[in-house]
Amino acid sequence: GKVPASSILASAPSDKNLDAWRESGCRTTHCNLEVLQESTLVFLATKPHILPAVLQEIRPAVGPHHVVVSLAAGVTLQTLQRLLPAGTKVLRLMPNLPCVVQAGAMVFARGSGAGDGEAALLKSLLSSCGLCEEVPESYINIHTGLSGSGVAYVYLFAEALAEGAVKMGMPGGLASRIAAQTLLGAAKMMLETGEHPAKLRGDVCTPGGTTIHALHQLEKGALRATVMNAVEAATNRACDMAED
């Protein structure tokens, strides 16, 4: 709600990719250069292998008044700055799927031409989509392993929680809703209290109670080490993709 839909111009090769923008009241075009002519803030949301050709196409139209934000995974600020005119204000953004429900986790890094004003503008606009933090570019691949891919780890855990309840006799639909609400509530407590998760976990455990017995089983299954390994594997893959 920070920008009127009529102020947004979206470009894509096919009408299929533009239908959702039109339904939201945005203007659309098949001409990338038209976006540069009419907009100062430009988001590049292409597949990584397509981005170099798009940058080559728009390069003649990019001026000092433009702010260019890339969402392409693995394409570094150095590459973006090399393929755009010298001094272009470039930022690199990595969102995650829950942005579509305004509960995303996003990080961005700025290139050498982008200043505090451009960073503040991007952060202000994206705050309506969830948490948005400026980070060193080296953190972006870690964010991919932690949050971009991490959404899938949470879905897997939610599925397992619900299936455990189904095993014990609860209907599947109810179990899934309660699992989702449990994750939502736990996450909200982390954000709103600022407490370390270990402290919050300890608050739930009573001596000899249900939780500590359950946590013992999770520890025997090496849950923590397995999740840490998952974040490491996804981060390393993101680094490999950047090198490709």
C-alpha positions as CSV (number, residue, x, y, z in Angstrom):
1,G,0.0,0.0,0.0
2,K,3.0,2.3,-0.1
3,V,2.8,2.9,-3.9
4,P,-0.4,3.3,-6.0
5,A,-0.7,0.4,-8.5
6,S,-1.1,2.9,-11.3
7,S,2.5,4.1,-10.6
8,I,3.9,0.6,-11.3
9,L,4.9,-0.5,-14.8
10,A,5.7,-4.1,-15.2
11,S,7.4,-5.7,-18.3
12,A,7.6,-9.3,-19.3
13,P,7.9,-11.2,-22.6
14,S,4.5,-12.9,-22.4
15,D,1.0,-11.8,-21.4
16,K,0.8,-14.8,-19.1
17,N,3.4,-13.2,-16.8
18,L,1.6,-9.9,-16.8
19,D,-2.0,-11.0,-16.0
20,A,-1.5,-10.7,-12.2
21,W,0.0,-7.2,-12.5
22,R,-3.0,-6.1,-14.6
23,E,-5.4,-7.6,-12.1
24,S,-3.7,-5.5,-9.4
25,G,-4.2,-2.4,-11.4
26,C,-0.6,-2.0,-12.6
27,R,0.3,-0.9,-16.0
28,T,2.1,-3.4,-18.2
29,T,4.3,-3.5,-21.3
30,H,6.5,-5.9,-23.3
31,C,9.2,-3.3,-23.7
32,N,11.9,-3.2,-21.0
33,L,13.2,0.1,-22.2
34,E,9.7,1.7,-21.5
35,V,10.1,0.8,-17.9
36,L,13.5,2.7,-17.7
37,Q,11.9,5.7,-19.5
38,E,9.0,6.0,-17.1
39,S,10.5,4.8,-13.8
40,T,13.4,5.7,-11.5
41,L,13.3,2.7,-9.3
42,V,13.7,-0.5,-11.4
43,F,13.4,-4.1,-10.1
44,L,15.1,-6.8,-12.1
45,A,13.3,-10.1,-11.3
46,T,14.5,-12.4,-14.0
47,K,16.1,-15.9,-13.9
48,P,19.9,-15.5,-13.4
49,H,20.9,-16.8,-16.8
50,I,18.5,-14.3,-18.5
51,L,19.7,-11.2,-16.6
52,P,22.9,-10.5,-18.6
53,A,20.9,-10.1,-21.8
54,V,18.4,-7.9,-20.1
55,L,21.1,-5.7,-18.7
56,Q,22.7,-5.4,-22.1
57,E,19.3,-4.3,-23.5
58,I,18.6,-1.7,-20.9
59,R,22.1,-0.4,-20.4
60,P,21.8,2.5,-23.0
61,A,18.7,3.8,-21.1
62,V,20.2,3.6,-17.6
63,G,21.1,7.1,-16.2
64,P,22.3,8.6,-12.9
65,H,18.7,9.1,-11.7
66,H,17.9,5.4,-11.8
67,V,18.1,3.0,-8.9
68,V,18.4,-0.6,-10.1
69,V,17.5,-3.5,-7.7
70,S,18.4,-7.1,-8.7
71,L,16.5,-10.1,-7.3
72,A,18.5,-12.6,-9.5
73,A,20.1,-15.3,-7.3
74,G,23.8,-15.7,-7.6
75,V,24.4,-12.5,-9.7
76,T,26.9,-10.4,-7.7
77,L,27.0,-6.7,-7.3
78,Q,30.4,-6.8,-9.1
79,T,28.7,-8.4,-12.1
80,L,25.8,-6.0,-12.1
81,Q,28.1,-3.0,-11.9
82,R,30.2,-4.3,-14.7
83,L,27.2,-4.8,-17.0
84,L,25.7,-1.4,-16.2
85,P,27.1,2.1,-16.8
86,A,29.8,3.2,-14.3
87,G,28.4,4.7,-11.2
88,T,24.9,3.2,-11.5
89,K,23.1,3.0,-8.2
90,V,22.7,-0.8,-7.8
91,L,21.4,-2.9,-5.0
92,R,21.0,-6.6,-4.7
93,L,17.9,-8.0,-2.9
94,M,17.1,-11.5,-1.8
95,P,13.5,-12.1,-0.7
96,N,11.7,-15.3,0.3
97,L,8.3,-16.9,-0.4
98,P,6.3,-15.5,2.5
99,C,6.7,-12.0,1.0
100,V,3.4,-12.8,-0.8
101,V,1.6,-12.7,2.6
102,Q,3.5,-9.7,3.9
103,A,5.5,-11.9,6.3
104,G,8.8,-12.3,4.3
105,A,12.4,-12.1,5.4
106,M,14.5,-10.0,3.0
107,V,18.1,-8.9,3.0
108,F,19.8,-6.5,0.6
109,A,23.3,-5.2,-0.1
110,R,24.2,-2.0,-1.9
111,G,26.8,-1.4,-4.6
112,S,29.4,1.3,-4.6
113,G,27.2,3.8,-6.3
114,A,24.2,3.4,-4.0
115,G,24.1,5.6,-0.9
116,D,22.1,5.9,2.4
117,G,19.2,7.4,0.6
118,E,18.7,4.5,-1.8
119,A,19.1,2.0,1.0
120,A,16.6,3.8,3.1
121,L,14.1,4.0,0.2
122,L,14.3,0.3,-0.5
123,K,14.0,-0.7,3.2
124,S,11.0,1.6,3.6
125,L,9.2,0.2,0.6
126,L,9.9,-3.4,1.4
127,S,9.0,-3.1,5.1
128,S,5.4,-3.6,4.0
129,C,6.4,-7.1,2.8
130,G,8.0,-8.2,6.2
131,L,11.4,-8.0,7.8
132,C,14.0,-6.2,5.6
133,E,17.6,-5.8,6.7
134,E,20.7,-4.4,5.0
135,V,23.7,-6.8,5.1
136,P,27.1,-7.3,3.7
137,E,26.8,-9.0,0.3
138,S,28.6,-12.1,1.7
139,Y,25.5,-12.7,3.9
140,I,23.1,-13.1,0.9
141,N,24.0,-16.7,0.2
142,I,23.7,-17.5,3.9
143,H,20.3,-15.9,3.9
144,T,19.4,-18.1,0.9
145,G,20.3,-21.2,3.0
146,L,18.7,-19.9,6.2
147,S,15.5,-18.2,4.9
148,G,15.0,-18.6,1.2
149,S,15.3,-22.4,1.4
150,G,14.5,-22.4,5.1
151,V,10.8,-21.9,4.5
152,A,10.8,-25.5,3.1
153,Y,12.5,-26.8,6.2
154,V,9.7,-25.3,8.3
155,Y,7.0,-26.8,6.1
156,L,8.7,-30.2,6.5
157,F,8.7,-29.8,10.3
158,A,5.1,-28.6,10.3
159,E,4.1,-31.7,8.2
160,A,5.9,-33.9,10.7
161,L,4.2,-32.2,13.7
162,A,0.8,-32.7,12.2
163,E,1.5,-36.3,11.2
164,G,2.6,-37.0,14.8
165,A,-0.8,-35.7,16.0
166,V,-2.6,-37.8,13.3
167,K,-0.7,-40.8,14.5
168,M,-2.1,-40.2,18.0
169,G,-5.7,-39.8,16.7
170,M,-6.3,-36.2,15.7
171,P,-7.9,-35.4,12.3
172,G,-5.4,-34.2,9.7
173,G,-7.0,-30.8,8.9
174,L,-7.2,-29.8,12.5
175,A,-3.6,-31.0,13.2
176,S,-2.2,-29.0,10.3
177,R,-4.0,-25.8,11.5
178,I,-2.7,-26.2,15.0
179,A,0.8,-27.0,13.8
180,A,0.8,-23.8,11.6
181,Q,-0.5,-21.7,14.5
182,T,2.1,-23.2,16.8
183,L,4.9,-22.2,14.5
184,L,3.4,-18.7,14.0
185,G,3.1,-18.1,17.7
186,A,6.6,-19.4,18.5
187,A,8.1,-17.1,15.8
188,K,6.1,-14.1,17.0
189,M,7.4,-14.7,20.6
190,M,11.0,-14.7,19.3
191,L,10.5,-11.5,17.4
192,E,8.5,-9.6,20.1
193,T,10.5,-10.7,23.2
194,G,13.9,-10.6,21.6
195,E,14.8,-13.6,23.7
196,H,17.3,-16.2,22.6
197,P,15.3,-19.3,21.4
198,A,17.1,-21.5,23.9
199,K,15.7,-19.3,26.7
200,L,12.2,-19.5,25.3
201,R,12.6,-23.3,24.9
202,G,13.7,-23.6,28.5
203,D,10.6,-21.6,29.6
204,V,8.4,-24.4,28.1
205,C,10.2,-27.2,29.9
206,T,9.0,-28.2,33.3
207,P,11.0,-30.8,35.3
208,G,9.9,-34.3,34.3
209,G,7.2,-32.9,32.0
210,T,6.0,-33.7,28.5
211,T,8.3,-31.2,26.7
212,I,11.6,-32.4,28.0
213,H,10.7,-36.0,27.2
214,A,9.9,-34.9,23.6
215,L,13.1,-32.8,23.3
216,H,15.1,-35.8,24.4
217,Q,13.8,-37.7,21.4
218,L,14.6,-34.8,19.0
219,E,18.1,-34.7,20.4
220,K,18.5,-38.4,19.9
221,G,17.5,-37.8,16.2
222,A,20.2,-35.1,15.9
223,L,17.6,-32.5,14.9
224,R,19.8,-29.5,15.6
225,A,22.8,-30.9,13.8
226,T,20.7,-32.0,10.8
227,V,19.1,-28.5,10.5
228,M,22.6,-26.9,10.7
229,N,23.8,-29.2,8.0
230,A,20.8,-28.3,5.8
231,V,21.6,-24.5,6.1
232,E,25.2,-25.2,5.3
233,A,24.3,-27.4,2.3
234,A,21.9,-24.8,0.9
235,T,24.4,-22.0,1.5
236,N,27.2,-23.9,-0.3
237,R,24.9,-24.6,-3.2
238,A,24.0,-20.9,-3.5
239,C,27.8,-20.1,-3.6
240,D,28.3,-22.8,-6.3
241,M,25.4,-21.3,-8.4
242,A,27.0,-17.9,-8.1
243,E,30.3,-19.3,-9.5
244,D,28.5,-21.0,-12.3
